[in-house]
Amino acid sequence: MASKKQTYEENIEEIDKILEKLESEELSLDDSIAEYEKAIKLIKESEKLLEIGEGKVLKVLEKNGKLETEEVE
């Protein structure tokens, strides 16, 4: 995993790659556990990113015939 903060999409891609490794049954038990732990960390990071994103969602409102946006808290 890179040292920079990854985006949600990058996390999902990496989780998918880890799942493929785990499903291949070519990893040792220790390697499987390490990959599983890495996936759990990525999932937790992704959940945080989703929470942040939810706070930034823009809601479209129709006011006086005009469409306006409003940040949802």
Residue pairs with C-beta under 8 A, 6 or more apart in sequence:
1 14
1 38
1 42
6 14
6 42
6 45
7 49
8 46
8 49
8 50
8 53
11 42
11 43
11 45
11 46
11 49
12 46
14 42
15 39
15 42
15 43
15 46
18 35
18 36
18 38
18 39
18 42
19 39
21 27
21 35
22 32
22 35
22 36
27 35
54 72
55 71
55 72
55 73
56 71
57 71
57 72
58 69
58 70
58 71
58 72
59 69
59 70
59 71
59 72
60 67
60 68
60 69
61 67
61 68
61 69
61 70
62 68
